[in-house]
Amino acid sequence: MSGEIIHTDILLDSTLKSVDQGEELVLDAARGIGFSGEELNDIGIAARECLVNAVTHGNRYSAKKKVHLRILIGGRRLTVEIGDEGKGFTPDAIPDPLAGDNLLRQSGRGILMMRHYMDELSVTERPGGGTQIRMAKSLAG
């Protein structure tokens, strides 16, 4: 998007420790724009869920694969791009987490949560293989 500048562009290991590091980088950028309170909580949940998915489902904890994290800032808008080096997936193939027996499953709500907590979300194939999630949130008012 025009007007956005890269705040952070980093490769993270496929570990849960890296999830913590990535979430904190996203929250630091969000605080810098002026997000606070519940909005920070929402952004943190979406970022964490996406990072966990990249590590566990995408890269399957492979030490040979990285999680790509890019944070962009444009005025009062935060954009977070998270990519993995896995096999990729089709979002439409994910069972509806709110349907029937899926309500009792322990997993399958990540994309739903990201869509709920962020203003925009897109899922694309990452250049070079894997999946890339791009999500954005703008400051209210």
URFENVEN-V954485 format. One line per field, one symbol per residue. phi: phi as a letter, one per 30 degrees, with the letter a starting at -180 (. if undefined). psi: psi as a letter, one per 20 degrees, with the letter a starting at -180 (. if undefined). burial: # if it has 9 or more other ideal C-beta (glycine too) atoms within 8 Angstrom, else .. A space follows every 50 residues. Layout:
# URFENVEN-V954485
phi=???
psi=???
burial=???
This chain:
# URFENVEN-V954485
phi=.didcddbbbccddbdddeedddddddddddddkdahdddeddddddded dddddddddhidddccccbbccbbicbcbbcbbccddiaceddddddcch dddcddbjcededddddcdbabbbddejjjbbcbbbbcddi
psi=qqiqqpgpoqpqqmqhhhggggghgghggghhhjqrchgggggggggggg gggggggfiljpiiqqpopppqpndkppppppqrkbirrohiipqoijpc ihhiqirjjggggghgirhqpqprpppiqaqpppqqpqpq.
burial=...#...#...#.##..##.###.###.###.#.#...##.######### ######.###....##########..##########.##....#..#... .#.......#####..##..#....#...########.#..
